[in-house]
């Protein structure tokens, strides 16, 4: 036994592989860029072959360091591939989770009583299948990226997904593929993958050296939950990347799929073990770190992303400047796609440092919105926030989050906790841990920041700023997604 597994982490714009050890450490990371094509508004496509090859190439390079006990896979969710099982080739581009070209179809379906969102797999799969000739459609396989990768790594021996990925497709209900929705969208049940536990027997990755067994498959945000030890009620994680995602374990009677909660959270499966799903909720910030890219590339207020930390720290307050981070609309709890970024309170004394600090402060306030929405949706009290993602490199931002949330902020030892979560799950499959909860309790932390009681933000002022940002484009604000 090697006490080592290989993790493959497929993100929106890159594929990463690494070695994960039983002592909880990650090393030998290898990455390949696989950026999506977003040439048109609302369109996001990717090359499934390029993603597959990047996964095989990076994992193969990792395995040159020696054999492993198995493989754990974490993937971006809802992105969709349709392929021919005879040729092994995709029957069109992959549609990324950010692709919303089917919004019109979703509105038509809603009028028929079928509630689907354009960022889920359901209408993406229908769109891809509708462009095939009858013969291709009759034999096509459909899956999210994890299913495509499992099928590819096992060279067609296994067509399977796990419950965390199945649960965000829009095709899933009560533990199975929903027959009524499949019939409405004319998707054959036989084309869809078998739904497995998160830690399960997914077959051997014969496309990799020594054919290691695939032991675990999970969606990226759920992997980050486990990687940060958020496997018990009251402990939430927020990943501050391009966007922001809060995930929290919920009570057993919470739904595992379906419509948004009344507070704008998505129900989800955090993981599934021995056929039993652990339920949770997800609250979504549509844009987080992308606002820093905007400060650099759009406004030219900073030269590097790192400069945002230094500049924001150079002033101890915004001097009344407020910013609502809604360049891409507002997610939880508002779900207002017509909201737009709003900068308020400018005076002749306002400097670029005040503006940059206001942007970071606005993202921190949105984080509190997510916390409050998740607490209301689950009835749980969030006692601490665990955070990862690129923005956690900024100490100033972390301090603003702790003060805004008035809760301790625990910073992940890994900037991206996704790979760690996939490694812990593969460790369950390898017998290092007896359960997902035991594996997730072995979290790794870089720092903990306690809130400053005297630095809590004016939430009434924040609510007023949000109202001014909302409904800027009424026709988009009216979209029910």
VOBA-278822 format. One record per residue (C-alpha): x, y, z negated; residue in three letters. Coordinates in steps of 0.5 Angstrom, whole numbers, plus 500, padded with zeros to 3 digits. Example, Ala and Ser with C-alpha at 12.3 -4.5 7.8 and 13.67 -1.06 7.14 Angstrom:
# VOBA-278822
NODE   c1   c2   c3  type
NODE  525  491  484   ala
NODE  527  498  486   ser
//
This chain:
# VOBA-278822
NODE   c1   c2   c3  type
NODE  500  500  500   unk
NODE  503  507  502   unk
NODE  498  511  497   unk
NODE  498  516  503   unk
NODE  492  517  508   unk
NODE  492  521  515   unk
NODE  487  527  515   unk
NODE  484  530  522   unk
NODE  481  537  521   unk
NODE  477  540  527   unk
NODE  475  547  527   unk
NODE  472  552  531   unk
NODE  479  554  534   unk
NODE  484  549  532   unk
NODE  485  542  531   unk
NODE  490  540  525   unk
NODE  492  533  522   unk
NODE  497  532  516   unk
NODE  499  527  511   unk
NODE  495  527  504   unk
NODE  498  523  498   unk
NODE  495  520  492   unk
NODE  498  525  488   unk
NODE  493  530  491   unk
NODE  499  533  495   unk
NODE  498  535  503   unk
NODE  504  535  507   unk
NODE  507  534  515   unk
NODE  501  539  518   unk
NODE  501  539  525   unk
NODE  496  544  529   unk
NODE  494  545  536   unk
NODE  490  551  538   unk
NODE  483  549  542   unk
NODE  480  556  542   unk
NODE  472  556  545   unk
NODE  470  559  551   unk
NODE  466  565  549   unk
NODE  466  569  556   unk
NODE  459  571  556   unk
NODE  454  573  550   unk
NODE  451  568  546   unk
NODE  455  562  550   unk
NODE  461  558  546   unk
NODE  463  552  550   unk
NODE  469  548  549   unk
NODE  473  542  552   unk
NODE  471  535  549   unk
NODE  477  532  552   unk
NODE  482  538  550   unk
NODE  479  537  542   unk
NODE  480  529  543   unk
NODE  487  530  545   unk
NODE  489  535  540   unk
NODE  486  530  535   unk
NODE  490  524  538   unk
NODE  497  528  539   unk
NODE  497  531  532   unk
NODE  495  525  528   unk
NODE  500  521  532   unk
NODE  505  526  530   unk
NODE  503  526  523   unk
NODE  504  518  523   unk
NODE  511  518  526   unk
NODE  512  520  518   unk
NODE  510  512  517   unk
NODE  504  508  516   unk
NODE  498  510  512   unk
NODE  492  507  509   unk
NODE  487  510  513   unk
NODE  484  516  516   unk
NODE  479  522  514   unk
NODE  476  526  518   unk
NODE  473  533  517   unk
NODE  469  537  523   unk
NODE  466  543  525   unk
NODE  458  542  525   unk
NODE  453  542  530   unk
NODE  457  543  536   unk
NODE  455  538  541   unk
NODE  458  533  546   unk
NODE  454  528  551   unk
NODE  458  523  555   unk
NODE  458  517  559   unk
NODE  460  511  555   unk
NODE  462  507  561   unk
NODE  467  512  564   unk
NODE  469  515  557   unk
NODE  468  522  560   unk
NODE  464  528  558   unk
NODE  458  529  562   unk
NODE  459  537  561   unk
NODE  462  542  557   unk
NODE  461  541  549   unk
NODE  457  547  546   unk
NODE  459  550  540   unk
NODE  455  551  534   unk
NODE  456  559  535   unk
NODE  452  558  542   unk
NODE  445  561  542   unk
NODE  443  560  549   unk
NODE  437  556  547   unk
NODE  434  561  543   unk
NODE  428  562  548   unk
NODE  427  554  547   unk
NODE  427  555  540   unk
NODE  422  560  540   unk
NODE  417  556  545   unk
NODE  418  550  540   unk
NODE  416  554  534   unk
NODE  410  556  537   unk
NODE  408  549  538   unk
NODE  410  548  531   unk
NODE  417  545  531   unk
NODE  422  549  528   unk
NODE  429  549  530   unk
NODE  435  554  530   unk
NODE  439  555  536   unk
NODE  445  554  532   unk
NODE  443  546  531   unk
NODE  445  540  535   unk
NODE  438  539  537   unk
NODE  436  544  543   unk
NODE  444  544  545   unk
NODE  443  536  546   unk
NODE  437  537  550   unk
NODE  440  543  554   unk
NODE  446  538  556   unk
NODE  441  532  558   unk
NODE  437  536  562   unk
NODE  442  538  567   unk
NODE  444  530  568   unk
NODE  441  526  574   unk
NODE  436  521  571   unk
NODE  442  515  572   unk
NODE  447  519  568   unk
NODE  441  521  562   unk
NODE  439  514  562   unk
NODE  446  512  559   unk
NODE  449  518  556   unk
NODE  451  518  549   unk
NODE  450  524  544   unk
NODE  453  526  538   unk
NODE  457  532  534   unk
NODE  464  532  535   unk
NODE  465  527  529   unk
NODE  461  522  533   unk
NODE  465  524  539   unk
NODE  472  523  536   unk
NODE  470  516  532   unk
NODE  468  514  539   unk
NODE  474  516  542   unk
NODE  479  514  537   unk
NODE  476  507  537   unk
NODE  476  507  544   unk
NODE  468  506  545   unk
NODE  467  500  539   unk
NODE  464  505  534   unk
NODE  458  510  535   unk
NODE  457  513  529   unk
NODE  456  519  525   unk
NODE  456  521  517   unk
NODE  450  524  513   unk
NODE  453  531  512   unk
NODE  453  532  520   unk
NODE  447  528  522   unk
NODE  443  533  517   unk
NODE  445  539  520   unk
NODE  443  537  527   unk
NODE  436  539  527   unk
NODE  434  532  529   unk
NODE  434  529  522   unk
NODE  429  527  517   unk
NODE  428  523  511   unk
NODE  435  519  512   unk
NODE  434  517  519   unk
NODE  433  521  526   unk
NODE  426  524  527   unk
NODE  422  520  532   unk
NODE  417  526  533   unk
NODE  423  531  535   unk
NODE  427  526  539   unk
NODE  420  525  543   unk
NODE  419  532  544   unk
NODE  426  534  546   unk
NODE  426  527  550   unk
NODE  432  524  547   unk
NODE  433  517  547   unk
NODE  434  514  540   unk
NODE  439  509  543   unk
NODE  444  515  545   unk
NODE  445  517  538   unk
NODE  450  515  533   unk
NODE  449  510  527   unk
NODE  448  514  521   unk
NODE  453  512  515   unk
NODE  455  514  508   unk
NODE  461  519  508   unk
NODE  465  514  506   unk
NODE  464  508  510   unk
NODE  467  503  515   unk
NODE  468  507  521   unk
NODE  472  502  525   unk
NODE  479  502  527   unk
NODE  483  508  530   unk
NODE  486  504  535   unk
NODE  488  510  539   unk
NODE  493  512  534   unk
NODE  499  508  532   unk
NODE  498  502  527   unk
NODE  490  503  528   unk
NODE  489  505  521   unk
NODE  482  505  519   unk
NODE  477  511  519   unk
NODE  475  511  512   unk
NODE  471  518  511   unk
NODE  467  523  516   unk
NODE  464  529  513   unk
NODE  462  536  515   unk
NODE  468  542  514   unk
NODE  464  546  509   unk
NODE  462  540  505   unk
NODE  469  537  505   unk
NODE  471  544  502   unk
NODE  466  543  497   unk
NODE  470  537  495   unk
NODE  477  539  496   unk
NODE  475  545  491   unk
NODE  472  540  486   unk
NODE  465  543  487   unk
NODE  462  536  486   unk
NODE  458  538  479   unk
NODE  452  543  478   unk
NODE  454  550  477   unk
NODE  461  550  481   unk
NODE  460  553  487   unk
NODE  465  555  493   unk
NODE  465  560  498   unk
NODE  470  559  504   unk
NODE  472  566  507   unk
NODE  474  565  514   unk
NODE  471  568  520   unk
NODE  465  568  516   unk
NODE  463  566  509   unk
NODE  460  560  507   unk
NODE  457  558  500   unk
NODE  456  551  498   unk
NODE  453  549  491   unk
NODE  450  542  489   unk
NODE  443  542  488   unk
NODE  438  538  483   unk
NODE  436  531  486   unk
NODE  429  534  488   unk
NODE  431  539  493   unk
NODE  430  537  500   unk
NODE  436  535  504   unk
NODE  434  538  511   unk
NODE  429  542  514   unk
NODE  427  550  514   unk
NODE  431  555  510   unk
NODE  429  556  503   unk
NODE  425  562  501   unk
NODE  432  565  499   unk
NODE  435  564  506   unk
NODE  439  558  504   unk
NODE  440  552  508   unk
NODE  438  545  504   unk
NODE  444  540  506   unk
NODE  447  533  504   unk
NODE  453  535  501   unk
NODE  455  528  501   unk
NODE  452  521  502   unk
NODE  455  515  497   unk
NODE  452  508  497   unk
NODE  446  510  501   unk
NODE  444  516  496   unk
NODE  445  523  499   unk
NODE  447  528  494   unk
NODE  443  534  496   unk
NODE  446  542  496   unk
NODE  445  548  499   unk
NODE  449  553  503   unk
NODE  448  560  504   unk
NODE  451  564  510   unk
NODE  455  570  511   unk
NODE  455  571  519   unk
NODE  462  575  519   unk
NODE  467  576  513   unk
NODE  474  576  516   unk
NODE  472  578  523   unk
NODE  471  585  520   unk
NODE  479  585  518   unk
NODE  480  583  525   unk
NODE  475  589  527   unk
NODE  479  594  523   unk
NODE  486  592  526   unk
NODE  484  591  534   unk
NODE  477  595  534   unk
NODE  479  601  530   unk
NODE  486  601  529   unk
NODE  486  603  522   unk
NODE  491  597  520   unk
NODE  497  594  524   unk
NODE  496  587  521   unk
NODE  491  583  517   unk
NODE  496  583  511   unk
NODE  496  591  511   unk
NODE  489  591  509   unk
NODE  491  588  502   unk
NODE  496  594  501   unk
NODE  492  599  504   unk
NODE  486  597  499   unk
NODE  490  597  493   unk
NODE  493  604  494   unk
NODE  486  607  492   unk
NODE  483  605  485   unk
NODE  476  606  488   unk
NODE  472  608  495   unk
NODE  470  615  492   unk
NODE  463  614  494   unk
NODE  464  610  501   unk
NODE  460  604  502   unk
NODE  460  599  508   unk
NODE  455  594  510   unk
NODE  459  588  513   unk
NODE  453  587  519   unk
NODE  457  587  525   unk
NODE  454  580  527   unk
NODE  448  581  523   unk
NODE  446  579  516   unk
NODE  445  572  514   unk
NODE  443  570  507   unk
NODE  438  572  504   unk
NODE  436  577  509   unk
NODE  437  573  516   unk
NODE  436  580  520   unk
NODE  440  579  526   unk
NODE  438  586  528   unk
NODE  442  589  522   unk
NODE  449  592  524   unk
NODE  455  595  521   unk
NODE  454  601  517   unk
NODE  459  606  514   unk
NODE  456  611  509   unk
NODE  458  616  504   unk
NODE  464  619  508   unk
NODE  467  626  506   unk
NODE  472  630  509   unk
NODE  476  627  503   unk
NODE  475  620  506   unk
NODE  482  616  508   unk
NODE  483  610  512   unk
NODE  485  607  505   unk
NODE  478  608  502   unk
NODE  474  605  509   unk
NODE  479  599  508   unk
NODE  477  598  501   unk
NODE  470  599  502   unk
NODE  470  594  508   unk
NODE  473  589  503   unk
NODE  468  591  497   unk
NODE  462  590  502   unk
NODE  464  583  503   unk
NODE  465  582  496   unk
NODE  458  585  495   unk
NODE  455  580  500   unk
NODE  458  574  497   unk
NODE  454  576  490   unk
NODE  448  576  495   unk
NODE  450  569  497   unk
NODE  451  567  489   unk
NODE  444  570  487   unk
NODE  440  567  493   unk
NODE  443  560  492   unk
NODE  442  560  484   unk
NODE  435  562  486   unk
NODE  434  556  491   unk
NODE  437  551  486   unk
NODE  435  553  479   unk
NODE  442  552  477   unk
NODE  447  558  474   unk
NODE  453  559  478   unk
NODE  459  559  472   unk
NODE  465  560  477   unk
NODE  466  561  484   unk
NODE  472  557  487   unk
NODE  474  560  494   unk
NODE  479  558  500   unk
NODE  480  561  507   unk
NODE  484  566  510   unk
NODE  481  572  506   unk
NODE  484  569  499   unk
NODE  491  571  501   unk
NODE  489  578  499   unk
NODE  489  579  492   unk
NODE  486  586  492   unk
NODE  480  582  495   unk
NODE  480  577  490   unk
NODE  479  582  485   unk
NODE  474  585  488   unk
NODE  470  579  489   unk
NODE  471  577  481   unk
NODE  469  584  479   unk
NODE  463  584  484   unk
NODE  460  577  482   unk
NODE  462  578  474   unk
NODE  464  571  474   unk
NODE  471  567  474   unk
NODE  474  566  481   unk
NODE  478  560  482   unk
NODE  483  560  488   unk
NODE  484  554  492   unk
NODE  492  551  492   unk
NODE  490  550  499   unk
NODE  488  556  503   unk
NODE  484  551  507   unk
NODE  481  546  503   unk
NODE  477  542  508   unk
NODE  483  538  509   unk
NODE  484  536  502   unk
NODE  477  534  502   unk
NODE  477  529  507   unk
NODE  484  527  504   unk
NODE  480  526  497   unk
NODE  474  522  501   unk
NODE  479  517  505   unk
NODE  482  516  498   unk
NODE  476  514  495   unk
NODE  476  509  501   unk
NODE  483  507  500   unk
NODE  481  505  492   unk
NODE  484  511  489   unk
NODE  478  513  486   unk
NODE  472  510  484   unk
NODE  467  515  487   unk
NODE  466  522  490   unk
NODE  465  525  484   unk
NODE  471  522  481   unk
NODE  475  524  487   unk
NODE  473  531  487   unk
NODE  474  532  480   unk
NODE  482  532  482   unk
NODE  482  539  484   unk
NODE  488  544  485   unk
NODE  488  551  484   unk
NODE  493  557  485   unk
NODE  490  562  480   unk
NODE  484  564  476   unk
NODE  482  571  476   unk
NODE  477  573  470   unk
NODE  472  579  472   unk
NODE  473  586  469   unk
NODE  467  587  465   unk
NODE  467  595  467   unk
NODE  468  594  474   unk
NODE  461  591  476   unk
NODE  458  594  482   unk
NODE  452  599  483   unk
NODE  448  593  486   unk
NODE  442  598  487   unk
NODE  446  603  491   unk
NODE  448  596  495   unk
NODE  441  594  496   unk
NODE  440  601  499   unk
NODE  446  601  503   unk
NODE  443  594  506   unk
NODE  436  597  507   unk
NODE  439  603  512   unk
NODE  443  597  516   unk
NODE  437  593  517   unk
NODE  432  593  523   unk
NODE  437  597  527   unk
NODE  435  593  533   unk
NODE  428  591  532   unk
NODE  427  585  537   unk
NODE  433  582  534   unk
NODE  431  583  527   unk
NODE  424  580  529   unk
NODE  428  573  531   unk
NODE  425  568  526   unk
NODE  432  564  525   unk
//
